Amino acid sequence: MRDEPIDPCARIVVIGAGQAGFTACAKLRDLGHQGPITLIGEEAHPPYQRPPLSKGYLLGEITEDRLYFRPPSFYEERSIDLRLSSMASAIDRDRKVVALADGATVPYDRLILTTGARPRTLPAQIGGDLDGVFCVRNLADINAMAEHFRQDQRVLIVGGGYIGLEAAAVSAKLGLKVTVIEAAPRILQRVACPETAAYFRDLHDRKGVTLLEGAALETLQGEEGHVRSARLADGSVIPVDFVIAGVGVVPNVELAQAAGLSIDNGIAVDENCRTSDPQIYAAGDCASFPWRSGRIRLESVGNAIEQAEAVAWSLTGAPSRYDAKPWFWSDQYEVKLQIAGLSAGYDTVTTRPGAAGGVSYWYYRGEELLAVDAMNDPRVYMVAKRLIEAGRSPSAVIVGDPATDLKALLQ
Ligand SMILES: Cc1cc2nc3c(=O)[nH]c(=O)nc-3n(C[C@H](O)[C@H](O)[C@H](O)COP(=O)(O)OP(=O)(O)OC[C@H]3O[C@@H](n4cnc5c(N)ncnc54)[C@H](O)[C@@H]3O)c2cc1C
């Protein structure tokens, strides 16, 4: 289905000044939208990249201003009314007005919701509200924990997903004593195969990180309000100086829900990124969209960019069907993991040894190639991504043979 292009002078309001919100505004101007664009963001900083927060920024290798997508002047030059430290508190769909927490109102002709996700927190009943317990989502989170990143500090990381493992890698590099606990039987259980998990377990082992799998947190104990130790379900106690929780995120849907929009593991959108109200779109971590025979919500930069661009194309009248081509990456120590496709539903995994110590794991459902995890093997990643995007499935025997010239499979 195609959208009717809107009046080029229509008022567009975007709620959420993160990856998707920034991209939507910039793309709308690139595509020639002339009407007012307002970008409302509750954080104090101009829109910035989150991935370096658990990588180079946490390591102290890059400064805050290098996280910004564009300098503050960009918004002025492109007539994007960027409202920082400003929270949208309600959407009046009848009057087509967004209410801000400070009492102001912003009228719209089209509204784009890019409210992202927020980290799950450890419950206060188990000590999650003690000082020294942090999560990793915003610049403010990282700035708040920065003073603890000193040699020999003992950090407990709760959660062995990508965010937790990246935080572990930075901590180990900076000389902290690092323990990661994962309640599931293995790390990366939700997102990767046992082979990828084993690869990263070995890597962290070699770097001196203590990695405990099947280890559930029972409580955090504090002294004078600051966390001092963690008790696990098996009764063991780990002394800590601070804790980082990396236990997943929940989509920010409350604004949409209160406005009566359909919610289904995120703000439900159609293949054009339109919500149940045709005047309102959603993109990025907050949006769930049709995928194969069901619905999916992705938490990745690639998805945020591509969905936001699809919205901008829709609004300016060009073909706009969002065709997800999932990709993701993670940096830990000297390893770059690049992921193409989505592995959900796989039944077998084939290993392909790569050049110079690289390796890749190829996920299949039956004969169908679903996804590839490539560790320090960017060429394999590039070919795999193209194969998956083209819907091509070379046999597992062929890709598993290191003598196969993968590029030839693209012809
Ligand atoms: C530490 C970290 C590392 C990551 N690493 C990777 C990686 O290596 N590769 C990868 O692909 N992805 C990575 N991601 C995920 C990626 O950053 C997200 O998928 C992406 O930022 C999603 O963009 P978004 O615009 O949907 O949401 P966000 O970037 O979360 O932006 C949403 C914004 O909306 C604001 N907001 C919410 N509600 C309101 C409101 N009512 N009023 C005003 N403002 C509001 C929020 O404060 C936030 O600033 C990482 C994420 C984190 C946190």
The ligand as a MOL file (V3000), in Angstrom:
LIG
                    3D

  0  0  0     0  0            999 V3000
M  V30 BEGIN CTAB
M  V30 COUNTS 53 58 0 0 0
M  V30 BEGIN ATOM
M  V30 1 C 24.7080 0.7080 25.4270 0
M  V30 2 C 24.0580 0.3280 24.1580 0
M  V30 3 C 24.8040 -0.2930 23.1590 0
M  V30 4 C 24.2050 -0.6550 21.9650 0
M  V30 5 N 24.9560 -1.2420 20.9940 0
M  V30 6 C 24.4010 -1.5420 19.7950 0
M  V30 7 C 25.1780 -2.1070 18.7520 0
M  V30 8 O 26.3590 -2.3900 18.9160 0
M  V30 9 N 24.5800 -2.3150 17.5560 0
M  V30 10 C 23.2550 -2.0230 17.3190 0
M  V30 11 O 22.7550 -2.2220 16.2100 0
M  V30 12 N 22.4860 -1.4900 18.3230 0
M  V30 13 C 23.0330 -1.2530 19.5360 0
M  V30 14 N 22.2660 -0.7140 20.5330 0
M  V30 15 C 20.8230 -0.4980 20.2990 0
M  V30 16 C 20.5650 0.8160 19.5910 0
M  V30 17 O 21.3050 1.8440 20.1720 0
M  V30 18 C 19.0800 1.1060 19.6460 0
M  V30 19 O 18.4290 0.0530 18.9610 0
M  V30 20 C 18.7250 2.4410 19.0110 0
M  V30 21 O 19.3050 3.5040 19.7420 0
M  V30 22 C 17.2180 2.6140 18.9460 0
M  V30 23 O 16.9240 3.9040 18.5340 0
M  V30 24 P 15.5200 4.5770 18.8990 0
M  V30 25 O 15.5500 5.9310 18.2960 0
M  V30 26 O 14.4330 3.6430 18.5740 0
M  V30 27 O 15.5230 4.6810 20.4830 0
M  V30 28 P 16.4670 5.4940 21.4590 0
M  V30 29 O 17.8330 5.6490 20.8630 0
M  V30 30 O 16.3280 4.8350 22.7750 0
M  V30 31 O 15.8040 6.9470 21.5290 0
M  V30 32 C 14.5520 7.1690 22.1150 0
M  V30 33 C 14.5570 8.5340 22.7600 0
M  V30 34 O 13.2190 8.9180 23.0430 0
M  V30 35 C 13.2090 9.5980 24.2810 0
M  V30 36 N 11.8310 9.5830 24.8010 0
M  V30 37 C 11.1090 8.5140 25.2070 0
M  V30 38 N 9.8900 8.8970 25.6130 0
M  V30 39 C 9.8190 10.2470 25.4590 0
M  V30 40 C 8.8280 11.2290 25.7190 0
M  V30 41 N 7.6250 10.9050 26.2010 0
M  V30 42 N 9.1120 12.5220 25.4480 0
M  V30 43 C 10.3250 12.8690 24.9590 0
M  V30 44 N 11.3030 11.9870 24.6980 0
M  V30 45 C 11.0680 10.6750 24.9470 0
M  V30 46 C 14.1980 8.7940 25.1000 0
M  V30 47 O 14.6360 9.5350 26.2260 0
M  V30 48 C 15.3110 8.5830 24.0760 0
M  V30 49 O 16.2170 9.6440 24.0860 0
M  V30 50 C 22.8300 -0.3710 21.7530 0
M  V30 51 C 22.0750 0.2540 22.7680 0
M  V30 52 C 22.6760 0.5960 23.9600 0
M  V30 53 C 21.8600 1.2500 25.0300 0
M  V30 END ATOM
M  V30 BEGIN BOND
M  V30 1 1 1 2
M  V30 2 1 2 3
M  V30 3 2 2 52
M  V30 4 2 3 4
M  V30 5 1 4 5
M  V30 6 1 4 50
M  V30 7 2 5 6
M  V30 8 1 6 7
M  V30 9 1 6 13
M  V30 10 2 7 8
M  V30 11 1 7 9
M  V30 12 1 9 10
M  V30 13 2 10 11
M  V30 14 1 10 12
M  V30 15 2 12 13
M  V30 16 1 13 14
M  V30 17 1 14 15
M  V30 18 1 14 50
M  V30 19 1 15 16
M  V30 20 1 16 17
M  V30 21 1 16 18
M  V30 22 1 18 19
M  V30 23 1 18 20
M  V30 24 1 20 21
M  V30 25 1 20 22
M  V30 26 1 22 23
M  V30 27 1 23 24
M  V30 28 2 24 25
M  V30 29 1 24 26
M  V30 30 1 24 27
M  V30 31 1 27 28
M  V30 32 2 28 29
M  V30 33 1 28 30
M  V30 34 1 28 31
M  V30 35 1 31 32
M  V30 36 1 32 33
M  V30 37 1 33 34
M  V30 38 1 33 48
M  V30 39 1 34 35
M  V30 40 1 35 36
M  V30 41 1 35 46
M  V30 42 1 36 37
M  V30 43 1 36 45
M  V30 44 2 37 38
M  V30 45 1 38 39
M  V30 46 1 39 40
M  V30 47 2 39 45
M  V30 48 1 40 41
M  V30 49 2 40 42
M  V30 50 1 42 43
M  V30 51 2 43 44
M  V30 52 1 44 45
M  V30 53 1 46 47
M  V30 54 1 46 48
M  V30 55 1 48 49
M  V30 56 2 50 51
M  V30 57 1 51 52
M  V30 58 1 52 53
M  V30 END BOND
M  V30 END CTAB
M  END
